[in-house]
Amino acid sequence: MKTLTWQKPGQQNVAQELIKIIINYVAELRMNRKFLFWSVVMACCAGSVLTSCSDDTVPENSTPDAPGTGAGTYVVAATVDGVNYLLTAESLDEGSVTVKNNGLETETGTYWVFHNNDYLFRLVYNKGGDGTGSSYILNSNNKLEEHLSYAFKRITTYGTWGDNVITASTGDTDRTDAGGYAEQGILVNYLNSLDGTTSTKTYPCENYLGNGEYVTFSGFVQANGKLYTSVIPMGMSQYGVKAFPDKVTDPQLVATVAGGSGSGAYKEGSIPSTQYPDHAYVAIYSGNDFSSTPTIVATDKIGFASGRMRSQYYQTIWAADNGDLYVFSPGYGRLTTSSDDLKRVQGTLPSGVMRIKAGETSFDDTYYVNLEELGNKHPMYKCWHITEDYFLLQMYTRGLQSKGEYTTELAVFKGEDRTLKPVTGLPSEDVLSAYGNIPYNENGYIYMPVSTTDGSTPALYKIDPRTATATKGLTIIAESVSTVGKLTSQK
């Protein structure tokens, strides 16, 4: 095993100064990004050479062949120059890993999903096209290797269910009415982690909630022997307007011409956005797939429960350790606005939280929290469960919007106490550039990948939910980090 050897802590400052000199010099020469990055890596290596005579050694967690602990090996997805690498590490609390001559090179991934510590799935969104992906394992020699590959329909949300990673999106079915309008359906992909098979099923979603609108899903939670998913009403399709004319609450909501662009494009004769922005719905499934009839749980105290960036829907429903389901809403209905050509229903509700008690099939009427009255009074973007009834929230710092910008604040929410504490110990907002897509929780803490613009390499920050404090841990010598998790070796 390689080692980094330091004569004394002060020598690290020498290496850091050397890094700054090289970065400035290369910038002046206007060298390309790739050479700049590896110059920094070389500077890090030079720091170890400066003090190679010391007897005090610190292991460098930078080899994919590092022996496991028996409890699993940590895996980090990192990127340099658009190339993705999977790296292994022995600790998330200290040390460093690097992509230089190290790690398993993979195709890029939009999402990374760890399945029961046995498999890591790489999923690619591909915008409006079909999705692709692969799964990875830690083999019996404790080396990362590609396991299976997948092709599947377009995805806008994802999760796990039994032996499968599941993805979902909404789109046209094969059924049309007399006018040629296509019925909308939920397109679900089941990616089997064991044998690599992929099955795609389409489930009708017109009038799914009984209000005439078609829907999509946002996130999946397995708890209490059930599957929970947040249901997002999407308005009425051309098919729906014809099939359920009595569900049109106002004729002015129906588009008279096609309009919009990208994920916001809409067709003539449809209602492009929901008529019920100030409602949240959760579907509870008891079977093994979405063919069974779900129990629908609804409330008008919060808006729909989903993080959002363009056509992607991020999970904002999570189960506490006791099985209680917490339903977080950013309040995106407030972003809906009318135009001269089209009237829309605008929401009014702020970011809020409600709860479904374990085993119950209705919202707890005694529980409601307005997040924008707590902490720094900011609206919410994303959230994740940490431990017990603690949740990590990513907040907007400059007001609500749907592009994922200005979301540099993290805060810890405690469900039973109904408290929200901003996280301290993170890099300052003026240098913090990005968080990872999915943090990793273990032993009552959560680890968030953090990237900055001050010349530092990305690092994991360990967040203690009880104190809402963050401590810098493992450093990753790369340009960006998507996620971190754990895999156990295959026997």
C-alpha positions as CSV (number, residue, x, y, z in Angstrom):
1,M,0.0,0.0,0.0
2,K,1.2,3.5,-0.8
3,T,1.6,5.9,2.0
4,L,1.7,9.7,2.3
5,T,4.4,10.6,4.8
6,W,4.5,13.9,6.7
7,Q,7.4,15.0,8.9
8,K,5.0,17.3,10.9
9,P,1.6,18.9,10.3
10,G,3.2,22.2,9.3
11,Q,4.7,20.6,6.2
12,Q,1.2,20.2,4.7
13,N,1.1,24.0,4.4
14,V,4.2,23.8,2.1
15,A,2.4,21.4,-0.2
16,Q,-0.7,23.6,-0.2
17,E,1.4,26.7,-1.2
18,L,3.0,24.6,-3.9
19,I,-0.4,23.7,-5.3
20,K,-1.4,27.4,-5.4
21,I,1.8,28.4,-7.2
22,I,1.3,25.7,-9.8
23,I,-2.4,26.6,-10.3
24,N,-1.5,30.3,-10.8
25,Y,1.3,29.5,-13.2
26,V,-0.7,27.2,-15.3
27,A,-3.6,29.6,-15.4
28,E,-1.3,32.3,-16.7
29,L,-0.1,30.0,-19.5
30,R,-3.7,29.3,-20.3
31,M,-3.2,25.6,-20.3
32,N,-6.1,23.3,-20.8
33,R,-8.3,22.1,-17.9
34,K,-7.0,18.5,-18.0
35,F,-3.3,19.6,-17.6
36,L,-4.3,22.0,-14.8
37,F,-6.0,19.2,-12.9
38,W,-3.1,16.8,-13.1
39,S,-0.7,19.6,-12.2
40,V,-2.7,19.8,-8.9
41,V,-2.5,16.1,-8.5
42,M,1.3,16.2,-9.1
43,A,1.6,18.9,-6.5
44,C,-0.2,16.7,-4.0
45,C,2.3,14.0,-4.7
46,A,5.1,16.5,-4.4
47,G,4.0,17.2,-0.9
48,S,4.6,13.6,0.1
49,V,8.1,13.7,-1.5
50,L,9.0,16.8,0.6
51,T,8.8,14.8,3.8
52,S,9.5,11.2,2.7
53,C,11.9,10.6,5.6
54,S,9.3,10.7,8.3
55,D,8.4,7.7,10.3
56,D,4.8,8.9,10.9
57,T,2.7,7.6,8.0
58,V,-0.9,8.1,7.1
59,P,-2.5,5.5,4.7
60,E,-3.6,6.9,1.4
61,N,-7.0,5.4,0.6
62,S,-6.5,5.5,-3.1
63,T,-6.4,2.0,-4.4
64,P,-9.4,0.0,-5.7
65,D,-7.7,-3.2,-4.3
66,A,-7.7,-2.1,-0.7
67,P,-8.8,-4.9,1.6
68,G,-12.4,-4.7,2.9
69,T,-13.3,-4.6,6.5
70,G,-15.9,-7.3,6.2
71,A,-18.6,-4.8,6.7
72,G,-18.2,-3.4,3.2
73,T,-16.1,-1.0,1.2
74,Y,-17.0,2.6,0.5
75,V,-17.4,3.5,-3.2
76,V,-17.2,7.1,-4.5
77,A,-18.4,8.2,-8.0
78,A,-16.1,11.1,-9.2
79,T,-15.6,12.9,-12.5
80,V,-12.7,14.5,-14.3
81,D,-12.9,16.1,-17.7
82,G,-16.3,14.5,-18.3
83,V,-15.0,11.0,-17.5
84,N,-16.4,9.2,-14.5
85,Y,-14.5,6.9,-12.1
86,L,-15.6,4.6,-9.3
87,L,-13.1,4.7,-6.5
88,T,-12.9,2.8,-3.2
89,A,-12.0,4.1,0.2
90,E,-11.5,2.6,3.6
91,S,-12.8,5.6,5.6
92,L,-15.2,8.6,4.9
93,D,-13.9,10.5,7.9
94,E,-10.2,11.1,6.8
95,G,-7.6,10.6,4.1
96,S,-8.0,11.0,0.4
97,V,-8.7,9.1,-2.8
98,T,-7.6,10.1,-6.3
99,V,-8.6,9.2,-9.8
100,K,-5.0,9.3,-11.0
101,N,-4.0,5.8,-12.2
102,N,-6.8,4.5,-10.1
103,G,-10.5,3.5,-10.0
104,L,-12.8,1.9,-12.5
105,E,-13.6,4.1,-15.5
106,T,-17.3,4.1,-16.4
107,E,-19.7,5.9,-18.7
108,T,-21.2,9.0,-17.2
109,G,-24.3,8.6,-15.0
110,T,-27.2,10.9,-14.2
111,Y,-28.1,9.0,-11.1
112,W,-26.3,6.4,-9.0
113,V,-28.4,4.0,-6.9
114,F,-27.0,1.6,-4.3
115,H,-29.2,-1.5,-3.9
116,N,-28.9,-3.3,-0.6
117,N,-25.1,-2.7,-0.5
118,D,-24.8,-5.4,-3.2
119,Y,-25.1,-3.5,-6.4
120,L,-24.5,0.1,-7.6
121,F,-26.6,1.2,-10.5
122,R,-25.6,3.9,-13.0
123,L,-28.7,5.4,-14.7
124,V,-28.6,7.9,-17.6
125,Y,-31.5,10.2,-18.2
126,N,-30.8,10.9,-21.9
127,K,-33.3,13.8,-21.8
128,G,-36.3,12.8,-23.9
129,G,-34.8,9.6,-25.2
130,D,-34.6,6.1,-23.7
131,G,-32.4,5.5,-20.7
132,T,-29.4,3.4,-20.4
133,G,-27.3,2.1,-17.5
134,S,-25.2,-0.5,-15.8
135,S,-24.8,-2.1,-12.5
136,Y,-21.5,-2.7,-10.6
137,I,-20.3,-5.0,-7.9
138,L,-17.4,-5.6,-5.6
139,N,-16.1,-9.0,-6.7
140,S,-14.7,-11.7,-4.5
141,N,-11.2,-10.1,-4.8
142,N,-12.7,-6.8,-3.5
143,K,-12.3,-5.2,-6.9
144,L,-15.0,-3.1,-8.6
145,E,-16.3,-4.4,-11.9
146,E,-19.2,-3.9,-14.2
147,H,-21.9,-6.5,-13.6
148,L,-24.9,-6.0,-16.0
149,S,-26.1,-3.5,-18.5
150,Y,-29.6,-2.2,-19.1
151,A,-31.7,-0.3,-21.6
152,F,-35.0,1.2,-20.6
153,K,-37.7,3.8,-21.3
154,R,-37.2,7.5,-20.4
155,I,-36.9,8.2,-16.6
156,T,-37.9,11.2,-14.5
157,T,-37.8,9.5,-11.1
158,Y,-36.3,6.3,-9.6
159,G,-36.0,4.1,-6.5
160,T,-35.9,0.5,-5.4
161,W,-38.6,-2.1,-4.8
162,G,-37.7,-5.6,-3.8
163,D,-35.0,-7.0,-6.1
164,N,-35.5,-4.2,-8.6
165,V,-34.4,-0.7,-9.2
166,I,-37.4,1.0,-10.6
167,T,-37.7,4.1,-12.8
168,A,-40.7,5.9,-14.0
169,S,-41.9,8.6,-16.3
170,T,-45.2,9.7,-17.9
171,G,-45.9,9.4,-21.6
172,D,-48.2,8.3,-24.4
173,T,-49.7,4.8,-24.2
174,D,-50.8,2.8,-27.3
175,R,-54.4,3.7,-26.7
176,T,-56.0,6.6,-28.6
177,D,-59.5,8.0,-28.8
178,A,-61.6,8.7,-31.8
179,G,-59.7,11.9,-32.4
180,G,-56.3,10.3,-32.3
181,Y,-55.4,11.6,-28.9
182,A,-53.2,9.3,-26.9
183,E,-54.1,8.2,-23.4
184,Q,-51.3,9.0,-20.9
185,G,-49.7,6.3,-18.7
186,I,-46.9,5.8,-16.2
187,L,-44.0,4.0,-17.9
188,V,-42.3,1.9,-15.3
189,N,-39.0,0.1,-15.8
190,Y,-38.1,-2.8,-13.5
191,L,-34.3,-3.4,-13.6
192,N,-33.7,-6.7,-11.9
193,S,-30.5,-6.6,-9.8
194,L,-30.0,-10.3,-9.8
195,D,-30.3,-11.5,-13.4
196,G,-30.1,-8.2,-15.4
197,T,-33.5,-8.6,-17.0
198,T,-35.5,-5.4,-17.8
199,S,-39.2,-5.3,-18.0
200,T,-41.2,-2.3,-18.9
201,K,-44.9,-1.9,-18.1
202,T,-47.3,0.9,-18.8
203,Y,-50.0,1.7,-16.3
204,P,-52.9,4.1,-17.2
205,C,-52.8,7.3,-15.3
206,E,-55.6,9.4,-16.7
207,N,-58.1,10.4,-14.0
208,Y,-55.8,8.6,-11.5
209,L,-56.9,10.8,-8.6
210,G,-60.5,11.1,-9.7
211,N,-60.1,14.7,-10.7
212,G,-59.6,14.1,-14.5
213,E,-55.9,14.8,-14.5
214,Y,-53.1,12.5,-15.5
215,V,-50.2,12.1,-13.1
216,T,-46.5,11.2,-12.6
217,F,-44.7,9.8,-9.6
218,S,-41.9,11.3,-7.5
219,G,-39.7,9.0,-5.5
220,F,-40.4,5.6,-3.9
221,V,-40.3,4.5,-0.2
222,Q,-40.5,1.0,1.1
223,A,-41.8,1.0,4.7
224,N,-44.3,-0.9,6.8
225,G,-44.5,-3.7,4.2
226,K,-45.8,-1.2,1.6
227,L,-44.5,1.0,-1.2
228,Y,-45.2,4.7,-1.0
229,T,-44.9,7.1,-3.8
230,S,-45.7,10.8,-4.2
231,V,-48.3,11.4,-6.9
232,I,-47.9,14.6,-8.9
233,P,-51.0,15.9,-10.8
234,M,-50.0,17.2,-14.2
235,G,-53.1,18.8,-15.6
236,M,-55.4,17.3,-18.3
237,S,-54.2,15.8,-21.5
238,Q,-56.0,16.2,-24.8
239,Y,-57.3,12.7,-24.2
240,G,-58.5,13.6,-20.7
241,V,-60.2,16.9,-21.7
242,K,-62.3,14.8,-24.2
243,A,-62.9,11.9,-21.8
244,F,-63.7,13.8,-18.7
245,P,-65.2,17.2,-19.7
246,D,-66.9,17.6,-16.4
247,K,-63.5,17.6,-14.6
248,V,-62.5,20.9,-16.4
249,T,-62.9,23.5,-13.7
250,D,-62.6,26.5,-16.0
251,P,-62.7,26.5,-19.8
252,Q,-60.1,29.2,-19.9
253,L,-57.5,26.7,-18.6
254,V,-57.7,24.7,-21.9
255,A,-55.0,25.8,-24.3
256,T,-56.3,27.1,-27.6
257,V,-52.9,26.8,-29.3
258,A,-49.8,24.7,-28.7
259,G,-47.0,26.5,-26.8
260,G,-44.1,26.3,-24.4
261,S,-40.8,24.6,-25.1
262,G,-38.7,21.7,-23.8
263,S,-40.2,20.0,-20.7
264,G,-42.8,22.9,-20.6
265,A,-44.2,22.3,-24.1
266,Y,-47.9,21.7,-24.3
267,K,-50.5,20.8,-26.9
268,E,-53.7,22.6,-28.1
269,G,-56.7,21.2,-26.3
270,S,-54.9,20.3,-23.1
271,I,-54.7,21.8,-19.6
272,P,-50.9,22.1,-19.3
273,S,-50.6,22.4,-15.5
274,T,-52.5,21.1,-12.6
275,Q,-55.8,22.6,-11.4
276,Y,-54.9,21.6,-7.9
277,P,-51.4,23.0,-7.0
278,D,-52.2,23.3,-3.3
279,H,-52.8,19.6,-2.8
280,A,-50.4,16.7,-2.0
281,Y,-51.1,13.0,-2.8
282,V,-49.4,9.8,-1.7
283,A,-50.2,6.4,-3.2
284,I,-49.7,3.3,-1.0
285,Y,-49.2,0.0,-2.9
286,S,-49.5,-3.4,-1.2
287,G,-48.6,-5.7,-4.1
288,N,-45.4,-6.4,-6.0
289,D,-46.0,-3.9,-8.8
290,F,-48.2,-1.0,-9.8
291,S,-51.0,-3.2,-11.3
292,S,-52.8,-3.3,-7.9
293,T,-55.2,-0.6,-6.8
294,P,-53.4,1.8,-4.4
295,T,-54.7,3.6,-1.4
296,I,-54.6,7.4,-2.1
297,V,-53.8,9.7,0.8
298,A,-54.5,13.4,0.2
299,T,-54.2,16.7,1.9
300,D,-54.8,20.4,1.1
301,K,-52.4,21.7,3.7
302,I,-49.3,21.5,1.5
303,G,-48.7,21.5,-2.2
304,F,-47.4,18.4,-4.2
305,A,-44.5,16.7,-2.7
306,S,-41.5,16.7,-5.0
307,G,-38.2,18.4,-5.6
308,R,-38.1,19.7,-9.1
309,M,-35.6,20.7,-11.8
310,R,-37.1,21.0,-15.3
311,S,-38.5,17.5,-16.1
312,Q,-36.8,15.7,-13.2
313,Y,-38.7,15.0,-10.0
314,Y,-36.7,14.4,-6.8
315,Q,-38.0,12.4,-3.9
316,T,-39.3,14.4,-0.9
317,I,-41.1,11.6,1.0
318,W,-39.1,9.6,3.5
319,A,-39.8,7.2,6.3
320,A,-38.4,7.7,9.8
321,D,-36.9,4.8,11.6
322,N,-40.3,4.1,13.4
323,G,-42.1,3.8,10.0
324,D,-43.8,7.3,10.1
325,L,-43.8,8.8,6.6
326,Y,-42.8,12.5,6.4
327,V,-44.1,14.3,3.3
328,F,-42.1,17.4,2.4
329,S,-43.4,20.0,-0.2
330,P,-41.3,22.8,-1.6
331,G,-44.5,24.7,-2.6
332,Y,-43.7,24.8,-6.3
333,G,-47.3,25.6,-7.2
334,R,-46.4,29.3,-6.4
335,L,-44.2,29.3,-9.6
336,T,-47.2,28.8,-11.9
337,T,-48.3,31.9,-13.7
338,S,-50.8,32.8,-16.4
339,S,-50.1,34.5,-19.7
340,D,-52.1,36.5,-22.2
341,D,-52.8,33.2,-24.1
342,L,-53.3,30.8,-21.3
343,K,-54.8,30.9,-17.8
344,R,-53.3,28.7,-15.1
345,V,-54.1,28.0,-11.5
346,Q,-51.4,29.4,-9.2
347,G,-50.6,27.9,-5.8
348,T,-50.2,29.8,-2.6
349,L,-48.8,27.3,0.0
350,P,-45.3,27.6,1.3
351,S,-42.8,24.8,1.8
352,G,-44.3,22.5,4.4
353,V,-44.2,19.1,6.0
354,M,-47.0,16.7,6.9
355,R,-46.9,13.1,8.3
356,I,-48.6,9.8,7.7
357,K,-48.2,7.7,10.9
358,A,-46.9,4.1,10.5
359,G,-49.6,1.8,9.4
360,E,-52.2,4.6,8.8
361,T,-53.8,5.5,5.5
362,S,-54.5,9.2,6.1
363,F,-52.5,12.2,6.9
364,D,-52.1,13.1,10.6
365,D,-54.4,16.1,11.0
366,T,-52.5,17.2,14.1
367,Y,-49.2,17.5,12.3
368,Y,-48.2,20.4,10.0
369,V,-45.0,22.4,9.8
370,N,-44.4,25.6,7.8
371,L,-40.7,25.3,6.9
372,E,-40.5,28.9,5.9
373,E,-41.2,30.1,9.4
374,L,-38.2,28.1,10.8
375,G,-34.4,28.4,10.5
376,N,-33.4,31.1,8.0
377,K,-37.0,31.1,6.6
378,H,-36.0,29.7,3.2
379,P,-38.0,27.5,0.9
380,M,-36.9,23.9,0.4
381,Y,-35.4,22.2,-2.7
382,K,-34.5,18.6,-1.7
383,C,-34.4,16.4,1.3
384,W,-33.1,13.0,2.6
385,H,-33.6,10.9,5.7
386,I,-30.6,10.7,8.1
387,T,-31.5,8.6,11.1
388,E,-34.4,8.3,13.6
389,D,-36.7,11.3,12.7
390,Y,-33.9,13.5,11.5
391,F,-33.8,14.7,7.9
392,L,-31.3,16.8,5.9
393,L,-32.9,19.5,3.8
394,Q,-31.3,21.5,1.0
395,M,-32.7,25.0,0.9
396,Y,-33.0,27.9,-1.6
397,T,-31.2,31.0,-0.5
398,R,-32.5,33.5,-3.0
399,G,-36.1,32.5,-3.3
400,L,-38.0,29.6,-4.9
401,Q,-37.3,28.6,-8.5
402,S,-37.2,25.4,-10.5
403,K,-33.6,25.3,-11.9
404,G,-31.8,24.1,-8.8
405,E,-29.8,27.4,-8.5
406,Y,-28.8,29.1,-5.3
407,T,-29.4,26.0,-3.2
408,T,-26.2,26.2,-1.0
409,E,-27.8,26.0,2.4
410,L,-28.3,22.7,4.3
411,A,-30.5,22.4,7.4
412,V,-31.5,19.5,9.7
413,F,-35.2,19.0,10.4
414,K,-36.3,16.9,13.4
415,G,-39.8,15.5,12.9
416,E,-41.1,15.1,16.4
417,D,-39.7,18.4,17.6
418,R,-40.7,20.3,14.5
419,T,-37.4,22.1,14.5
420,L,-35.1,23.2,11.6
421,K,-31.5,24.1,12.2
422,P,-29.1,25.4,9.5
423,V,-25.9,23.3,9.2
424,T,-22.7,25.0,10.3
425,G,-19.2,24.1,9.4
426,L,-19.6,24.0,5.6
427,P,-17.6,26.1,3.2
428,S,-19.0,29.6,2.8
429,E,-21.6,30.3,0.3
430,D,-19.4,32.5,-1.9
431,V,-17.1,29.5,-2.7
432,L,-19.5,26.6,-2.4
433,S,-20.4,25.5,-5.9
434,A,-22.3,22.2,-5.7
435,Y,-23.5,19.3,-3.5
436,G,-23.6,15.7,-4.6
437,N,-26.8,14.3,-5.9
438,I,-27.3,11.7,-3.2
439,P,-25.6,11.8,0.3
440,Y,-24.9,8.7,2.3
441,N,-26.1,8.0,5.8
442,E,-24.4,5.7,8.3
443,N,-24.2,5.3,12.1
444,G,-26.4,8.2,12.7
445,Y,-24.5,10.7,10.4
446,I,-24.9,11.7,6.8
447,Y,-22.0,12.4,4.4
448,M,-22.5,15.0,1.7
449,P,-20.1,15.5,-1.2
450,V,-19.2,19.2,-1.5
451,S,-17.4,21.0,-4.3
452,T,-16.0,24.5,-4.1
453,T,-14.5,27.2,-6.4
454,D,-11.6,28.2,-4.2
455,G,-9.1,25.7,-5.7
456,S,-9.8,22.9,-3.2
457,T,-10.6,19.5,-4.4
458,P,-14.1,18.1,-3.5
459,A,-14.6,16.5,-0.1
460,L,-17.2,14.7,2.0
461,Y,-18.6,16.6,4.9
462,K,-19.9,14.5,7.9
463,I,-23.0,16.1,9.3
464,D,-24.1,15.4,12.9
465,P,-27.9,15.8,12.9
466,R,-28.1,16.3,16.6
467,T,-25.9,19.4,16.5
468,A,-26.4,20.4,12.8
469,T,-22.6,20.7,12.4
470,A,-20.5,19.5,9.5
471,T,-16.9,18.3,9.7
472,K,-14.7,17.8,6.6
473,G,-13.8,14.2,6.0
474,L,-12.5,12.3,3.0
475,T,-10.9,14.4,0.2
476,I,-11.5,13.3,-3.4
477,I,-8.9,14.5,-5.9
478,A,-11.3,15.0,-8.8
479,E,-13.4,17.8,-10.3
480,S,-16.7,16.7,-8.9
481,V,-18.3,14.0,-6.9
482,S,-21.8,12.6,-7.5
483,T,-22.4,10.2,-4.7
484,V,-20.9,7.8,-2.1
485,G,-22.1,4.6,-0.7
486,K,-21.0,1.1,0.4
487,L,-20.7,-2.3,-1.3
488,T,-20.0,-5.7,0.1
489,S,-17.9,-8.1,-1.8
490,Q,-19.6,-10.9,-3.8
491,K,-18.7,-14.4,-2.6
